[in-house]
Amino acid sequence: MSRAEMGRDEESGEMKRKQLNNEIPSSETRLDRIVFIGRTFEEYMRMFDLDEQALEGRSILDCPAGACSFTAHAGKRGCQVTAADIAYYHDYDKLAMKGLQDIGHAMEHVGLEQDRYLWAEFENVEDLRDERGRALRDCVEDMELHPDRYVPATLPVLPFAAEQFDLTLSAHFLFTYSDRLDGEFHLNTLRELFRVTRQEIRIFPLVDQSGRQSEHLDPLISFADSKGWGAELKAVPYHFQRNANQMLILRKQLK
């Protein structure tokens, strides 16, 4: 192993130690730098083209989960679900307040850019606001009742064991923020998702915030192939942002 590789391993190990002991410096997790907004369980089921049978008996990771209510409702259905997000370093009551602020800001933006969205999923901006608020309430209530389900983590490092989850879902992060997260970050994050996932990873959507296919998609598919993961692009029955109606499914190939 080279000195550079040893250095990266030591740095990764130190980050994991800090995450496990909740010691990430506050500058990396400042609440005013985090957007705490999420989708409902029903949206997740359509975004990732899932049915309840597909969830049965599987250990599932939602990462980054934000204020999504998937974990809350999947947990009520008896599923073994873990949510991971940088926001979870903060108390749920502070996140509830931050989430309301972020929903307000998001609705102002959507109201000014309504032509960038298709209004079949929601009747109007107020309907969208109601759904985002419902996701936030359900998430925060579940955080209070089941705090063990919500694990603070700072990508591209996760505080989980190798192959801990059967299925990992990742929404509105990779590809979405292609203008802020470079190719190396995408590769490192996917490498970490590979490490903690036994069977399958689903990523949605495949476009950036402008609705263009992310420049990082093809390199990640090539990287997945080199690591023994098969890739499938699949249309889904959810379409709100224009051009955002496909997910990437990565399946670990049998040796």
C-alpha positions as CSV (number, residue, x, y, z in Angstrom):
1,M,0.0,0.0,0.0
2,S,1.3,3.4,-0.9
3,R,1.7,6.3,1.6
4,A,-1.1,8.1,-0.2
5,E,-3.4,5.1,0.2
6,M,-2.4,4.7,3.9
7,G,-3.2,8.4,4.4
8,R,-6.6,8.1,2.8
9,D,-7.4,5.0,5.0
10,E,-6.3,6.8,8.2
11,E,-8.4,9.9,7.2
12,S,-11.4,7.7,6.5
13,G,-10.9,5.8,9.8
14,E,-10.7,9.1,11.7
15,M,-13.9,10.4,10.1
16,K,-15.7,7.2,10.9
17,R,-14.5,7.4,14.5
18,K,-15.8,11.0,14.7
19,Q,-19.2,10.0,13.2
20,L,-19.7,7.1,15.6
21,N,-18.9,9.4,18.5
22,N,-20.9,12.4,17.2
23,E,-17.7,14.5,17.1
24,I,-17.9,16.0,13.6
25,P,-16.8,19.7,13.9
26,S,-19.8,22.1,14.0
27,S,-18.4,24.0,10.9
28,E,-19.1,20.9,8.8
29,T,-22.7,20.5,10.0
30,R,-23.9,24.0,10.7
31,L,-27.7,23.9,10.6
32,D,-27.9,27.1,8.5
33,R,-25.9,25.2,5.8
34,I,-28.3,22.3,5.7
35,V,-31.5,22.1,3.7
36,F,-34.0,19.9,5.6
37,I,-36.7,19.0,3.2
38,G,-38.1,15.7,2.1
39,R,-40.6,13.6,0.2
40,T,-43.4,11.4,1.5
41,F,-43.5,7.6,1.7
42,E,-45.9,7.6,-1.3
43,E,-43.5,9.7,-3.4
44,Y,-40.6,7.3,-2.5
45,M,-42.6,4.3,-3.6
46,R,-43.2,5.9,-7.0
47,M,-39.8,7.5,-7.4
48,F,-38.1,4.2,-6.8
49,D,-40.9,2.1,-8.4
50,L,-41.3,0.0,-5.3
51,D,-44.2,-2.0,-3.9
52,E,-44.6,-3.2,-0.3
53,Q,-43.7,-6.7,-1.3
54,A,-40.3,-5.5,-2.5
55,L,-39.6,-4.1,1.0
56,E,-40.6,-7.2,3.0
57,G,-37.7,-8.9,4.8
58,R,-35.1,-6.5,3.5
59,S,-32.7,-4.3,5.5
60,I,-33.0,-0.9,3.9
61,L,-30.8,2.3,4.0
62,D,-32.2,5.7,3.0
63,C,-29.2,7.9,2.4
64,P,-29.2,10.9,2.5
65,A,-32.7,10.8,3.9
66,G,-33.3,14.4,5.0
67,A,-36.9,15.1,6.1
68,C,-38.3,12.2,4.1
69,S,-41.0,10.1,5.7
70,F,-40.1,6.9,4.1
71,T,-38.3,5.5,7.1
72,A,-41.3,6.4,9.4
73,H,-43.9,4.7,7.3
74,A,-41.8,1.7,6.3
75,G,-40.9,1.2,9.9
76,K,-44.7,1.2,10.8
77,R,-45.0,-1.6,8.2
78,G,-42.4,-3.7,10.0
79,C,-39.5,-3.0,7.7
80,Q,-36.0,-2.7,9.0
81,V,-35.1,0.8,7.8
82,T,-32.2,3.1,8.7
83,A,-32.0,6.8,7.6
84,A,-28.7,8.5,7.4
85,D,-28.1,12.3,6.9
86,I,-25.8,15.1,8.0
87,A,-28.8,16.8,9.4
88,Y,-29.3,14.2,12.2
89,Y,-26.4,15.7,14.2
90,H,-29.1,18.3,15.3
91,D,-32.0,17.8,17.6
92,Y,-35.4,17.0,16.0
93,D,-37.1,20.1,17.4
94,K,-34.5,22.3,15.8
95,L,-34.8,20.3,12.6
96,A,-38.6,20.8,12.7
97,M,-38.2,24.6,12.7
98,K,-35.5,24.5,10.0
99,G,-37.7,22.3,7.9
100,L,-40.6,24.7,8.0
101,Q,-38.3,27.5,6.9
102,D,-36.8,25.5,4.1
103,I,-40.3,24.5,2.8
104,G,-41.2,28.2,2.7
105,H,-38.1,29.1,0.7
106,A,-38.5,26.1,-1.6
107,M,-42.1,27.1,-2.3
108,E,-41.1,30.6,-3.2
109,H,-38.6,29.2,-5.7
110,V,-41.1,26.8,-7.2
111,G,-43.7,29.5,-7.5
112,L,-41.3,31.6,-9.6
113,E,-40.1,28.6,-11.7
114,Q,-43.4,26.7,-12.2
115,D,-42.6,25.9,-15.9
116,R,-39.7,23.7,-14.8
117,Y,-42.2,21.3,-13.2
118,L,-45.0,19.1,-14.4
119,W,-48.2,19.5,-12.4
120,A,-49.6,16.0,-12.4
121,E,-48.1,14.9,-9.1
122,F,-49.4,18.0,-7.3
123,E,-52.3,20.3,-8.1
124,N,-50.5,23.5,-7.4
125,V,-47.8,25.0,-5.2
126,E,-50.0,24.9,-2.1
127,D,-50.7,21.2,-2.6
128,L,-46.9,20.7,-2.9
129,R,-46.4,22.7,0.3
130,D,-48.9,20.5,2.1
131,E,-47.1,17.3,1.0
132,R,-43.7,18.6,2.0
133,G,-45.1,19.6,5.4
134,R,-46.6,16.2,5.9
135,A,-43.3,14.5,5.1
136,L,-41.6,16.8,7.6
137,R,-44.1,16.2,10.4
138,D,-44.0,12.4,9.9
139,C,-40.2,12.4,9.9
140,V,-39.8,14.5,13.0
141,E,-42.4,12.6,14.9
142,D,-40.7,9.3,14.1
143,M,-37.3,10.8,15.0
144,E,-38.7,11.5,18.5
145,L,-40.2,8.0,18.8
146,H,-37.4,6.0,17.2
147,P,-34.2,8.0,17.3
148,D,-32.2,4.8,16.7
149,R,-33.5,4.8,13.1
150,Y,-31.8,8.1,12.3
151,V,-28.1,8.0,12.1
152,P,-25.9,11.2,11.6
153,A,-23.5,10.7,8.8
154,T,-21.4,12.9,6.5
155,L,-20.9,11.5,3.0
156,P,-18.8,10.1,1.4
157,V,-18.2,8.2,4.7
158,L,-20.9,6.1,6.4
159,P,-20.7,4.7,10.0
160,F,-22.1,1.3,9.0
161,A,-20.6,-2.2,8.7
162,A,-19.8,-3.8,5.3
163,E,-22.9,-5.2,3.5
164,Q,-25.1,-4.1,6.4
165,F,-28.1,-3.4,4.1
166,D,-29.8,-5.3,1.3
167,L,-31.2,-2.2,-0.4
168,T,-30.0,1.4,-0.4
169,L,-32.2,4.2,-1.7
170,S,-30.6,7.6,-2.5
171,A,-32.8,10.5,-3.7
172,H,-32.1,14.0,-4.8
173,F,-28.4,14.2,-3.9
174,L,-26.1,12.4,-6.3
175,F,-26.6,13.9,-9.8
176,T,-29.0,16.5,-8.5
177,Y,-26.1,18.7,-7.2
178,S,-23.7,18.0,-10.0
179,D,-22.8,21.7,-10.1
180,R,-21.5,21.5,-6.4
181,L,-20.4,17.9,-6.0
182,D,-17.6,16.9,-8.4
183,G,-16.9,13.6,-10.1
184,E,-14.5,12.5,-7.3
185,F,-17.2,13.0,-4.7
186,H,-19.7,11.1,-6.7
187,L,-17.2,8.2,-7.1
188,N,-16.3,8.2,-3.4
189,T,-19.9,8.2,-2.3
190,L,-20.9,5.4,-4.7
191,R,-17.9,3.4,-3.5
192,E,-19.1,3.8,0.1
193,L,-22.7,2.8,-0.9
194,F,-21.2,-0.3,-2.5
195,R,-19.4,-1.1,0.7
196,V,-22.5,-1.0,3.0
197,T,-24.9,-2.6,0.5
198,R,-25.3,-6.3,-0.2
199,Q,-27.7,-6.5,-3.1
200,E,-29.1,-3.3,-4.7
201,I,-28.8,0.5,-4.9
202,R,-31.4,2.8,-6.4
203,I,-30.6,6.4,-7.2
204,F,-33.1,9.0,-8.3
205,P,-33.2,11.3,-10.3
206,L,-30.5,11.2,-13.0
207,V,-30.7,15.0,-13.8
208,D,-29.3,18.1,-12.2
209,Q,-31.4,20.9,-10.9
210,S,-31.7,22.4,-14.4
211,G,-33.2,19.2,-15.7
212,R,-30.1,18.1,-17.7
213,Q,-28.7,14.6,-17.4
214,S,-25.8,14.7,-15.0
215,E,-22.3,14.6,-16.5
216,H,-21.4,12.2,-13.7
217,L,-23.9,9.5,-14.8
218,D,-21.8,7.6,-17.4
219,P,-18.6,7.6,-15.4
220,L,-20.5,6.2,-12.4
221,I,-22.0,3.4,-14.5
222,S,-18.5,2.6,-15.8
223,F,-17.2,2.6,-12.3
224,A,-20.0,0.3,-11.1
225,D,-19.2,-2.1,-13.9
226,S,-15.6,-2.2,-12.9
227,K,-16.6,-3.1,-9.3
228,G,-19.0,-5.9,-10.4
229,W,-22.3,-4.0,-10.2
230,G,-24.7,-4.2,-13.1
231,A,-26.5,-1.0,-14.1
232,E,-30.0,-0.4,-15.4
233,L,-31.7,2.9,-16.3
234,K,-35.4,2.5,-15.6
235,A,-38.4,4.9,-16.1
236,V,-40.5,5.4,-12.9
237,P,-44.1,6.4,-12.4
238,Y,-43.1,9.7,-10.7
239,H,-42.5,12.8,-12.7
240,F,-42.4,16.3,-11.1
241,Q,-39.2,18.0,-12.2
242,R,-39.0,18.0,-16.0
243,N,-36.9,15.2,-17.4
244,A,-36.6,13.6,-13.9
245,N,-38.5,10.3,-14.4
246,Q,-35.7,7.8,-14.5
247,M,-33.7,6.0,-11.8
248,L,-30.4,4.1,-11.8
249,I,-30.6,0.6,-10.4
250,L,-27.2,-1.0,-9.5
251,R,-27.2,-4.7,-8.7
252,K,-24.3,-6.6,-7.3
253,Q,-23.4,-9.4,-9.7
254,L,-23.0,-12.9,-8.5
255,K,-19.4,-14.1,-8.7
